[in-house]
Amino acid sequence: MNLKMPAVPDEPTLEAVQENTREAIKSLFAFLHAQGQGDYLGERVTQLEHSLQCAHLATESAEYGQDIEVILAALLHDVGRFIPAAEKMGKMITPEGQYIGRQSHEILGESYLRSIGFSERVCQLVGAHVMAKRYLVATDKSYHDDLSETSKRTLRFQGGGFTEDQVAEAQKDPWLEAKLAVRRWDDLAKKPDLTVPPLELYEEMAYECLLKSRSKFRLHSKEYRTPTQETVVICIDGFDPEYLRSGFARALLPNFKKLIDNGFHATAKSCMPSFTNPNNVSIITGAPPSVHGIAGNFFLDRETGEEKMITDDSLLRGSTLLEQMYRRGVRIAAITAKDKLRKILAHGLKSGAICFSAERAAECTLEDNGIADVEKWLGQPAPSQYSGTLSLFVLDAGIKLLQEKRSDFLYLTLSDYIQHKYAPGSKEADDFMGAIDERLGNLMGLASVVGVTGDHGMSQKSNEAGEPNVLFLEEALNEKFGADASRVICPITDPFVRHHGALGSFVRVYLKDLSQLKPMLSHCCSLPEVEEALSGEDAARKYEMPVDREGDIVVISKSHAVIGSKKADHDLSNVKDHPLRSHGGLSEQDIPVIMSKPRVPAKAAPVKQWRNYDIFDLVLNWSS
């Protein structure tokens, strides 16, 4: 058999990706060897013999004999029966008590191959051989008659032949003919004592195919290139562009200036609401909250009536870019200042990935965080959560991981404690930004690509007397519409409240009586602190938020004001030492997006309103 192997990826592949790909193929082929000697549904061949015959028929095909993806799909079409998870699938038992296979093994196999990074074509060909059988039964009268008795029995469990509508839909599939070919080989590959090439012949083919397919991936309708060099993305919490402008005006940020002069820079928009959780999740998914499902730090569970903090990934919809790179063998490190983000960042990350918070650095274990004894390793105690040092700890840890060559892709997300308390141009803000700038220089010397953005900006929210300019909306609404007429949820609420008092520029209102929605909405719009008030449905549509997790009314404050629920719910004692600064609204959407290299090719780059969640697209797809 003389097959043309897949072309190697255009760019060098990370060594870790090559090693991980090799291990993934070894594990896959070990499953085939270990389980392949079992009976194949009462046929006179073993499961492995059947798979090898199917692959051999593919190599002998005039149309597909040089198509590596089709050959591998033929070999692996029953992989859902081989892998350990197959034991969890339901059994198909005939009325006579005969076992005739596992239900949905094709779906399990497709999912498994996709999880380790095989191309969409390979995955779909594997997942379609039952679909193809049902299609052929509906379109070829002789096909059913030629099926083995076992295949005829399993057909009943699989839904029978396709309907006319299902046939018409299947005919739109550009890969239909390849899927039908795999199915026909599956039907023929049941000959006892047929000599075919051994499994080992296909191992290098599978490795090259998987390595090539791992060079890129898709998430939320966008394609990304897997990193080929050390890459760092930094999210500076509360990264209002004014901090850069102020620092540049006084030549205080030389490394930021170098980054911008030699690379790419734009003023981008954050997601709404402009809070930490939704924007960090948007950054690591490359999508707005309407896609990933997280639209605040805090929410009301309508079913239970409970107010809940978001501190894990249970509400996350779909995967993350970190998880997708990890699945392809990239060594991921995700470090956050605040522990509330850690479990979201760690979604899908397992053995070998590093994910921890500076806040809980003293508690890290190898099992839970991929690293232990962080304080000793870094030579620093875990800082106070109410300090700028918390963010610097994150950056120092990222620098050390790169120095020790332990990670290929790092996501470092900081705290906005300083930005909440100190305006651009103040000594404290200058010192903090200068310390970030120094570490940025170190990261630029260690990583090939560095991207920087923010989760949101920051605005002053106090009046001329220095008092917080607060609208306690629940009190105002209930005074006008009656006791308990409304319940106001402040999504800015998180375990870090001392520096902002859980006061932000965006709230959700839940009504006791929905018939009051229009008059209550009208009243909200009339309040002097309010910039915009919308129904939950309109707000979700306008600002790309998940409509099923929205309030009845959304209220957004003007740039100089914040909104709370009831005065008794907000402790303002800790925000009186400095003018209140906060975020959440439209006024705090502007943030920088910066990359250490220019976009390449520049002429092909999109002309667009950049979003902070474009930063992964920039560093993976547009860096030179």
C-alpha positions as CSV (number, residue, x, y, z in Angstrom):
1,M,0.0,0.0,0.0
2,N,1.6,3.3,-1.1
3,L,-0.3,6.2,0.3
4,K,0.3,9.9,0.1
5,M,0.6,11.2,3.6
6,P,-1.0,14.5,4.7
7,A,1.0,17.6,4.1
8,V,2.7,18.8,7.3
9,P,1.4,22.0,8.8
10,D,2.8,25.2,7.1
11,E,4.3,26.4,10.3
12,P,6.4,24.6,13.0
13,T,4.4,22.7,15.5
14,L,5.0,23.1,19.2
15,E,7.0,20.2,20.6
16,A,4.3,19.7,23.3
17,V,1.6,19.3,20.6
18,Q,3.7,16.8,18.7
19,E,4.3,14.7,21.9
20,N,0.6,14.9,22.9
21,T,-0.5,13.9,19.4
22,R,1.8,10.9,19.5
23,E,0.4,9.9,22.9
24,A,-3.2,10.4,21.7
25,I,-2.6,8.0,18.8
26,K,-0.9,5.5,21.0
27,S,-3.9,5.5,23.3
28,L,-6.3,5.2,20.4
29,F,-4.5,2.3,18.9
30,A,-4.1,0.6,22.3
31,F,-7.9,0.7,22.6
32,L,-8.2,-0.9,19.1
33,H,-5.7,-3.7,20.1
34,A,-7.2,-4.3,23.5
35,Q,-10.9,-4.5,22.5
36,G,-10.5,-5.6,18.9
37,Q,-10.3,-9.3,19.6
38,G,-13.9,-9.4,20.8
39,D,-16.8,-10.8,18.9
40,Y,-18.3,-8.5,16.2
41,L,-22.0,-8.8,16.7
42,G,-22.2,-12.5,15.9
43,E,-20.4,-12.2,12.6
44,R,-17.5,-14.6,11.8
45,V,-14.8,-11.9,12.2
46,T,-13.5,-10.1,15.2
47,Q,-14.2,-6.4,15.8
48,L,-10.6,-5.5,14.8
49,E,-10.7,-7.7,11.7
50,H,-13.8,-6.0,10.6
51,S,-12.2,-2.5,11.1
52,L,-9.1,-3.5,9.2
53,Q,-11.0,-5.0,6.3
54,C,-13.1,-1.8,6.1
55,A,-9.9,0.3,5.9
56,H,-8.4,-2.0,3.4
57,L,-11.4,-1.7,1.1
58,A,-11.0,2.1,1.4
59,T,-7.4,1.9,0.2
60,E,-8.5,-0.2,-2.7
61,S,-11.1,2.3,-3.8
62,A,-10.5,4.1,-7.1
63,E,-12.1,7.3,-5.8
64,Y,-10.9,7.3,-2.2
65,G,-7.8,5.1,-2.2
66,Q,-5.5,8.1,-1.7
67,D,-7.8,10.0,0.7
68,I,-6.2,9.6,4.2
69,E,-9.2,11.1,6.0
70,V,-11.7,8.6,4.4
71,I,-9.3,5.7,5.0
72,L,-9.0,6.6,8.7
73,A,-12.7,7.1,9.0
74,A,-13.2,3.6,7.6
75,L,-10.7,2.2,10.1
76,L,-12.3,4.1,13.0
77,H,-15.9,3.9,12.1
78,D,-16.7,1.6,15.0
79,V,-14.3,3.3,17.5
80,G,-17.3,4.1,19.7
81,R,-17.4,0.3,20.5
82,F,-13.7,0.3,21.5
83,I,-13.2,3.1,23.9
84,P,-13.9,2.7,27.6
85,A,-16.9,5.0,27.5
86,A,-18.7,2.5,25.3
87,E,-19.5,0.5,28.5
88,K,-21.8,3.3,29.5
89,M,-23.9,3.1,26.3
90,G,-27.1,1.2,26.4
91,K,-27.2,-2.3,24.9
92,M,-29.4,-3.3,21.9
93,I,-31.1,-6.6,22.7
94,T,-33.5,-8.3,20.3
95,P,-36.8,-9.7,21.5
96,E,-35.1,-13.1,21.5
97,G,-32.5,-11.9,24.0
98,Q,-29.6,-11.6,21.5
99,Y,-27.1,-8.8,22.1
100,I,-26.5,-6.9,18.8
101,G,-24.4,-3.9,19.9
102,R,-24.3,-0.6,21.7
103,Q,-26.8,2.2,21.1
104,S,-25.4,5.3,19.5
105,H,-21.8,4.0,19.3
106,E,-21.4,6.2,16.2
107,I,-22.2,9.3,18.1
108,L,-19.9,8.3,20.9
109,G,-17.1,7.6,18.4
110,E,-17.6,10.9,16.6
111,S,-17.5,12.8,19.9
112,Y,-14.4,11.1,21.0
113,L,-12.5,11.8,17.8
114,R,-13.6,15.4,17.9
115,S,-12.5,15.7,21.5
116,I,-8.9,14.8,20.6
117,G,-8.8,17.0,17.6
118,F,-9.5,15.0,14.4
119,S,-10.8,17.0,11.5
120,E,-14.5,17.7,11.2
121,R,-14.6,15.5,8.0
122,V,-13.1,12.4,9.8
123,C,-15.5,12.9,12.7
124,Q,-18.6,13.3,10.6
125,L,-17.7,10.3,8.4
126,V,-17.4,8.2,11.6
127,G,-20.6,9.6,13.0
128,A,-22.6,9.0,9.9
129,H,-22.3,5.3,9.1
130,V,-25.6,4.6,10.8
131,M,-27.2,7.6,9.1
132,A,-25.8,6.3,5.8
133,K,-27.3,2.9,6.4
134,R,-30.7,4.4,6.9
135,Y,-30.3,6.6,3.8
136,L,-29.4,3.6,1.6
137,V,-32.3,1.5,2.9
138,A,-34.6,4.3,1.9
139,T,-33.0,5.0,-1.6
140,D,-31.8,1.5,-2.7
141,K,-34.4,-1.3,-2.5
142,S,-31.7,-4.0,-3.0
143,Y,-29.6,-2.6,-0.2
144,H,-31.8,-3.8,2.6
145,D,-32.0,-7.3,1.1
146,D,-28.2,-7.5,1.0
147,L,-27.7,-6.6,4.7
148,S,-26.6,-9.3,7.1
149,E,-29.2,-10.5,9.5
150,T,-27.4,-8.7,12.4
151,S,-27.5,-5.4,10.4
152,K,-31.2,-5.8,9.7
153,R,-31.9,-6.3,13.4
154,T,-29.9,-3.3,14.5
155,L,-31.7,-1.2,11.8
156,R,-34.9,-1.4,13.9
157,F,-33.1,0.1,16.9
158,Q,-31.5,2.7,14.7
159,G,-34.8,4.2,13.5
160,G,-35.4,2.3,10.2
161,G,-35.0,3.8,6.7
162,F,-35.1,7.6,6.2
163,T,-38.3,9.5,5.3
164,E,-38.5,11.5,2.1
165,D,-37.7,14.7,4.0
166,Q,-34.7,13.1,5.7
167,V,-33.4,11.9,2.3
168,A,-33.8,15.4,0.8
169,E,-31.9,16.9,3.7
170,A,-29.1,14.4,3.5
171,Q,-28.6,15.1,-0.2
172,K,-27.5,18.6,0.7
173,D,-24.4,17.2,2.5
174,P,-21.2,17.7,0.4
175,W,-19.7,14.7,2.2
176,L,-22.7,12.4,1.5
177,E,-20.9,10.2,-1.1
178,A,-17.9,9.6,1.2
179,K,-20.3,8.7,4.0
180,L,-22.1,6.2,1.8
181,A,-18.8,4.7,0.7
182,V,-17.7,4.1,4.3
183,R,-21.1,2.5,5.0
184,R,-20.8,0.1,2.0
185,W,-17.3,-0.9,3.1
186,D,-18.7,-1.5,6.5
187,D,-21.3,-3.9,5.1
188,L,-18.7,-5.8,3.0
189,A,-16.0,-6.1,5.7
190,K,-17.1,-9.3,7.3
191,K,-15.1,-12.0,5.5
192,P,-13.4,-14.6,7.7
193,D,-9.7,-15.5,7.0
194,L,-9.2,-12.5,4.6
195,T,-5.6,-11.3,4.8
196,V,-5.2,-7.5,5.1
197,P,-2.5,-5.2,6.3
198,P,-2.0,-5.0,10.1
199,L,-3.2,-2.2,12.3
200,E,0.4,-0.9,12.8
201,L,0.4,0.2,9.1
202,Y,-2.1,2.9,9.9
203,E,-0.5,4.4,13.0
204,E,1.8,6.9,11.4
205,M,-0.9,7.8,9.0
206,A,-3.2,8.6,11.9
207,Y,-0.5,10.6,13.7
208,E,0.2,12.8,10.6
209,C,-3.5,13.3,10.0
210,L,-4.2,14.2,13.6
211,L,-1.2,16.5,13.8
212,K,-2.4,18.3,10.7
213,S,-6.0,18.7,11.8
214,R,-4.8,20.0,15.2
215,S,-3.1,22.9,13.5
216,K,-6.5,24.7,13.6
217,F,-9.8,24.5,15.2
218,R,-13.3,26.1,15.2
219,L,-15.2,27.5,18.1
220,H,-18.4,29.5,18.0
221,S,-18.3,29.7,14.2
222,K,-14.8,31.1,14.0
223,E,-11.6,29.3,13.0
224,Y,-8.4,29.7,14.9
225,R,-4.9,28.5,14.3
226,T,-3.3,26.5,17.1
227,P,-0.4,28.5,18.5
228,T,3.1,27.6,17.2
229,Q,5.1,29.7,19.5
230,E,4.9,31.0,23.1
231,T,1.9,33.3,23.4
232,V,0.6,35.4,26.3
233,V,-2.7,37.2,26.6
234,I,-3.2,39.7,29.5
235,C,-6.5,41.0,30.7
236,I,-5.9,44.2,32.7
237,D,-9.1,44.5,34.9
238,G,-10.5,48.1,34.7
239,F,-8.1,48.9,31.8
240,D,-9.6,52.3,30.9
241,P,-7.7,53.9,27.9
242,E,-7.1,57.0,30.0
243,Y,-4.5,55.1,32.0
244,L,-2.5,54.6,28.9
245,R,-3.0,58.2,27.6
246,S,-2.0,59.6,31.0
247,G,1.1,57.4,31.2
248,F,2.2,58.1,27.6
249,A,1.8,61.9,28.2
250,R,4.5,61.7,30.9
251,A,6.6,59.0,29.3
252,L,5.9,56.5,32.2
253,L,5.1,53.4,30.2
254,P,8.0,52.6,27.8
255,N,7.1,49.0,27.2
256,F,3.5,49.7,26.5
257,K,4.7,52.4,24.0
258,K,7.1,49.9,22.4
259,L,4.2,47.4,22.2
260,I,2.0,49.8,20.4
261,D,4.7,51.3,18.2
262,N,5.9,47.9,16.9
263,G,2.6,46.1,16.9
264,F,-1.1,46.6,16.7
265,H,-3.4,48.9,18.7
266,A,-7.0,49.8,18.7
267,T,-9.6,51.1,21.1
268,A,-12.1,48.3,21.4
269,K,-15.5,47.8,23.1
270,S,-16.2,45.4,26.0
271,C,-19.3,43.3,26.2
272,M,-22.3,44.4,28.1
273,P,-22.7,44.5,31.0
274,S,-19.1,45.8,31.4
275,F,-18.3,43.6,34.3
276,T,-15.5,41.2,35.1
277,N,-17.1,37.8,34.6
278,P,-19.0,38.3,31.3
279,N,-16.0,39.9,29.7
280,N,-13.3,37.4,30.9
281,V,-15.6,34.6,29.6
282,S,-16.1,36.4,26.3
283,I,-12.3,36.8,25.9
284,I,-11.7,33.1,26.5
285,T,-14.5,32.0,24.2
286,G,-14.2,34.6,21.5
287,A,-17.9,35.3,21.7
288,P,-20.5,37.6,23.4
289,P,-22.5,36.6,26.5
290,S,-25.5,35.6,24.3
291,V,-23.3,32.7,23.2
292,H,-21.5,31.6,26.3
293,G,-24.3,32.4,28.7
294,I,-22.6,34.3,31.5
295,A,-23.8,37.9,31.8
296,G,-22.8,39.0,35.3
297,N,-20.9,38.2,38.5
298,F,-24.2,37.7,40.4
299,F,-27.7,36.6,39.3
300,L,-31.2,35.8,40.4
301,D,-32.2,32.2,40.0
302,R,-35.8,32.6,38.9
303,E,-36.7,29.0,39.8
304,T,-35.6,29.2,43.4
305,G,-35.7,33.0,44.0
306,E,-32.2,32.8,45.3
307,E,-29.5,35.4,44.6
308,K,-26.3,33.5,43.6
309,M,-22.7,34.4,43.0
310,I,-21.1,33.0,39.8
311,T,-17.9,31.2,41.0
312,D,-17.8,28.2,38.7
313,D,-18.5,27.0,35.2
314,S,-22.0,25.5,35.7
315,L,-23.7,28.3,33.7
316,L,-21.1,28.3,30.9
317,R,-22.5,27.2,27.5
318,G,-20.1,25.5,25.2
319,S,-16.3,25.3,25.2
320,T,-13.5,27.8,25.6
321,L,-10.5,28.6,23.5
322,L,-8.2,27.5,26.4
323,E,-10.0,24.1,26.4
324,Q,-9.7,23.7,22.7
325,M,-6.0,24.4,22.7
326,Y,-5.5,22.1,25.6
327,R,-7.2,19.3,23.8
328,R,-4.7,19.7,21.0
329,G,-1.7,19.4,23.3
330,V,-0.9,23.0,23.9
331,R,0.4,23.5,27.5
332,I,-2.0,26.0,29.0
333,A,-1.6,28.2,32.0
334,A,-4.5,30.3,33.2
335,I,-3.8,32.5,36.2
336,T,-6.3,34.9,37.7
337,A,-6.0,37.4,40.5
338,K,-9.5,36.6,41.8
339,D,-10.4,33.1,42.7
340,K,-14.0,33.6,41.5
341,L,-12.8,33.3,37.9
342,R,-10.6,30.2,38.4
343,K,-13.2,27.5,37.9
344,I,-14.5,29.1,34.7
345,L,-11.0,29.5,33.3
346,A,-10.3,25.8,34.2
347,H,-13.3,24.6,32.2
348,G,-12.2,21.4,30.3
349,L,-8.6,21.7,31.6
350,K,-7.3,18.5,33.1
351,S,-4.0,16.9,33.8
352,G,-1.0,18.9,32.7
353,A,-2.7,22.3,32.6
354,I,-1.9,25.0,35.2
355,C,-4.8,27.1,36.6
356,F,-4.7,28.9,39.9
357,S,-5.6,32.3,41.5
358,A,-3.2,34.6,43.3
359,E,-5.9,35.0,45.9
360,R,-5.7,31.3,46.8
361,A,-2.0,30.7,45.9
362,A,-1.3,29.2,49.3
363,E,-3.9,26.5,48.7
364,C,-2.7,25.2,45.3
365,T,-2.3,21.5,44.8
366,L,-0.9,19.5,41.8
367,E,-4.2,17.6,41.5
368,D,-6.5,20.7,41.4
369,N,-4.3,23.4,40.0
370,G,-1.5,21.6,38.1
371,I,1.1,23.3,40.4
372,A,1.8,23.2,44.1
373,D,3.6,25.3,46.7
374,V,3.1,28.4,44.6
375,E,4.3,30.8,47.3
376,K,7.6,28.9,47.7
377,W,8.0,28.4,44.0
378,L,7.5,32.1,43.2
379,G,9.3,33.3,46.4
380,Q,6.4,35.6,47.4
381,P,3.5,35.2,49.9
382,A,0.0,35.4,48.4
383,P,-0.9,39.1,48.5
384,S,-4.0,40.7,50.1
385,Q,-7.0,40.6,47.8
386,Y,-7.4,44.3,48.4
387,S,-4.0,45.3,46.8
388,G,-2.4,46.0,43.5
389,T,0.2,43.4,44.4
390,L,-2.4,40.7,43.7
391,S,-2.2,41.6,40.0
392,L,1.6,41.8,40.0
393,F,1.7,38.3,41.6
394,V,-0.2,37.0,38.5
395,L,2.3,38.6,36.1
396,D,5.3,37.4,38.1
397,A,4.0,33.8,38.0
398,G,3.5,34.1,34.2
399,I,7.1,35.3,33.8
400,K,8.4,32.4,35.9
401,L,6.4,29.8,33.9
402,L,7.9,31.1,30.7
403,Q,11.4,31.2,32.1
404,E,11.0,27.6,33.1
405,K,9.5,26.7,29.8
406,R,6.5,25.1,31.5
407,S,3.7,26.7,29.4
408,D,3.0,27.5,25.7
409,F,0.0,29.7,26.0
410,L,-0.7,31.8,29.1
411,Y,-3.9,33.8,30.0
412,L,-3.2,36.2,32.8
413,T,-6.1,38.2,34.2
414,L,-5.7,40.9,36.8
415,S,-7.6,42.7,39.5
416,D,-9.1,46.2,39.3
417,Y,-8.7,47.2,42.9
418,I,-6.3,50.1,42.1
419,Q,-8.5,51.3,39.2
420,H,-11.6,51.4,41.5
421,K,-9.8,53.7,43.9
422,Y,-7.3,55.7,41.9
423,A,-7.9,57.8,38.8
424,P,-5.4,58.0,35.9
425,G,-2.5,60.4,36.8
426,S,-2.6,59.7,40.5
427,K,0.6,58.5,42.1
428,E,-0.9,55.2,43.1
429,A,-2.2,54.6,39.6
430,D,1.1,55.6,38.1
431,D,3.0,53.3,40.3
432,F,0.7,50.4,39.5
433,M,0.8,50.9,35.8
434,G,4.5,51.3,35.9
435,A,4.9,48.0,37.7
436,I,2.7,46.3,35.1
437,D,4.8,48.0,32.3
438,E,8.0,46.6,33.8
439,R,6.6,43.1,33.8
440,L,5.2,43.5,30.4
441,G,8.8,44.2,29.2
442,N,9.9,40.9,30.7
443,L,7.0,39.0,29.1
444,M,7.8,40.5,25.7
445,G,11.3,39.2,26.0
446,L,10.2,35.7,26.8
447,A,7.1,35.2,24.6
448,S,6.9,35.4,20.8
449,V,3.5,37.1,20.9
450,V,1.9,39.2,23.7
451,G,-1.7,40.5,23.6
452,V,-3.2,42.9,26.1
453,T,-6.8,44.0,26.6
454,G,-9.2,44.8,29.4
455,D,-12.5,43.5,30.6
456,H,-14.0,47.0,31.1
457,G,-13.1,50.6,31.6
458,M,-13.8,52.8,34.7
459,S,-15.6,56.0,35.5
460,Q,-15.8,58.3,38.5
461,K,-19.1,58.0,40.2
462,S,-19.0,60.6,43.0
463,N,-20.3,64.1,43.0
464,E,-18.3,67.3,43.6
465,A,-18.5,66.8,47.3
466,G,-16.9,63.4,47.0
467,E,-20.1,61.5,47.9
468,P,-21.1,58.5,45.8
469,N,-23.8,59.4,43.3
470,V,-26.2,56.5,43.8
471,L,-29.7,55.7,42.6
472,F,-31.2,53.1,45.0
473,L,-33.6,51.9,42.3
474,E,-35.5,49.2,44.3
475,E,-36.4,51.8,46.9
476,A,-37.5,54.3,44.2
477,L,-39.6,51.8,42.3
478,N,-41.3,50.3,45.4
479,E,-42.1,53.7,46.7
480,K,-44.0,54.5,43.5
481,F,-45.5,51.1,42.6
482,G,-46.0,49.6,46.0
483,A,-44.1,47.4,48.5
484,D,-42.3,44.5,46.9
485,A,-43.3,45.6,43.4
486,S,-39.7,45.1,42.2
487,R,-36.5,43.4,43.1
488,V,-33.3,44.8,41.8
489,I,-30.2,42.6,41.3
490,C,-26.7,44.2,41.0
491,P,-24.6,41.9,38.8
492,I,-21.4,43.7,39.8
493,T,-21.7,41.9,43.2
494,D,-18.8,39.6,43.9
495,P,-16.6,38.5,46.9
496,F,-14.6,41.7,46.4
497,V,-17.0,44.5,47.4
498,R,-15.0,46.6,49.8
499,H,-13.7,48.9,47.0
500,H,-17.0,49.4,45.1
501,G,-19.8,48.6,47.6
502,A,-21.5,46.4,45.0
503,L,-22.5,49.5,43.1
504,G,-22.2,49.5,39.3
505,S,-23.8,51.0,36.3
506,F,-26.0,48.1,35.2
507,V,-28.8,46.4,37.1
508,R,-31.6,43.9,36.4
509,V,-35.1,44.5,37.7
510,Y,-37.5,41.6,38.4
511,L,-41.2,42.5,38.7
512,K,-43.9,41.0,40.9
513,D,-46.5,41.9,38.4
514,L,-45.6,42.0,34.7
515,S,-48.5,44.2,33.9
516,Q,-46.5,47.0,35.5
517,L,-43.6,46.6,33.1
518,K,-44.5,49.5,30.8
519,P,-45.2,52.1,33.5
520,M,-42.2,51.0,35.5
521,L,-40.0,51.1,32.4
522,S,-41.2,54.6,31.7
523,H,-40.5,55.7,35.2
524,C,-36.9,54.3,35.1
525,C,-36.3,56.3,31.9
526,S,-37.4,59.5,33.7
527,L,-34.9,59.2,36.5
528,P,-31.9,61.7,36.2
529,E,-29.2,59.0,36.9
530,V,-30.5,56.7,34.1
531,E,-29.0,56.6,30.6
532,E,-31.1,53.8,29.3
533,A,-33.8,51.4,30.4
534,L,-35.1,48.5,28.3
535,S,-37.2,45.4,28.6
536,G,-35.1,42.4,29.3
537,E,-35.8,41.0,25.8
538,D,-34.9,44.3,24.1
539,A,-31.7,44.6,26.1
540,A,-30.6,41.0,25.4
541,R,-31.2,41.6,21.7
542,K,-29.4,45.0,21.6
543,Y,-26.4,44.0,23.7
544,E,-26.0,40.4,22.8
545,M,-26.9,38.9,26.2
546,P,-28.6,35.6,26.9
547,V,-32.3,36.4,26.9
548,D,-33.3,33.4,29.0
549,R,-31.1,34.7,31.8
550,E,-32.2,38.3,31.6
551,G,-34.3,40.4,34.0
552,D,-37.7,41.9,33.2
553,I,-36.1,45.3,32.9
554,V,-32.5,46.3,32.4
555,V,-31.4,49.8,33.7
556,I,-28.0,51.4,32.8
557,S,-26.8,54.5,34.5
558,K,-25.1,57.6,33.1
559,S,-21.4,57.8,33.3
560,H,-21.3,59.8,36.6
561,A,-23.8,57.6,38.5
562,V,-24.2,54.1,39.9
563,I,-27.3,52.1,40.7
564,G,-28.0,50.0,43.8
565,S,-31.0,48.2,45.1
566,K,-31.7,49.3,48.7
567,K,-29.4,51.5,50.8
568,A,-29.4,48.8,53.5
569,D,-27.9,46.3,51.0
570,H,-24.8,48.4,50.3
571,D,-22.0,49.0,52.7
572,L,-20.6,52.4,51.7
573,S,-18.2,52.8,54.7
574,N,-15.3,51.5,52.7
575,V,-15.7,53.7,49.6
576,K,-15.6,57.1,51.4
577,D,-11.8,57.4,51.7
578,H,-11.7,58.0,47.9
579,P,-14.2,59.1,45.3
580,L,-16.1,56.1,44.1
581,R,-15.0,54.7,40.7
582,S,-17.0,51.9,39.1
583,H,-18.2,50.3,35.8
584,G,-20.9,48.2,34.2
585,G,-22.5,50.6,31.8
586,L,-22.0,51.9,28.3
587,S,-19.5,54.6,29.5
588,E,-17.1,51.9,30.6
589,Q,-17.0,49.8,27.4
590,D,-13.9,51.4,25.9
591,I,-10.7,49.4,26.5
592,P,-7.5,49.0,24.5
593,V,-6.7,45.9,22.5
594,I,-2.9,45.6,21.8
595,M,-0.7,43.0,20.2
596,S,3.1,42.9,20.2
597,K,3.2,42.2,16.4
598,P,1.6,43.9,13.5
599,R,-1.4,42.2,11.8
600,V,-0.2,40.1,8.9
601,P,-1.3,40.3,6.2
602,A,-2.4,43.8,7.1
603,K,-4.4,44.3,3.9
604,A,-6.5,41.2,4.6
605,A,-7.3,42.2,8.2
606,P,-11.0,43.1,8.8
607,V,-12.1,46.7,9.1
608,K,-14.3,46.6,12.1
609,Q,-15.2,47.7,15.6
610,W,-12.8,45.6,17.6
611,R,-14.0,43.9,20.7
612,N,-12.0,42.7,23.7
613,Y,-12.9,39.2,22.8
614,D,-11.0,39.5,19.5
615,I,-7.7,39.3,21.3
616,F,-7.3,35.6,20.8
617,D,-8.2,35.9,17.2
618,L,-5.5,38.6,16.9
619,V,-2.7,36.6,18.6
620,L,-3.5,33.3,17.0
621,N,-4.6,34.3,13.5
622,W,-3.1,37.7,12.7
623,S,0.3,37.8,14.4
624,S,3.3,37.7,12.0
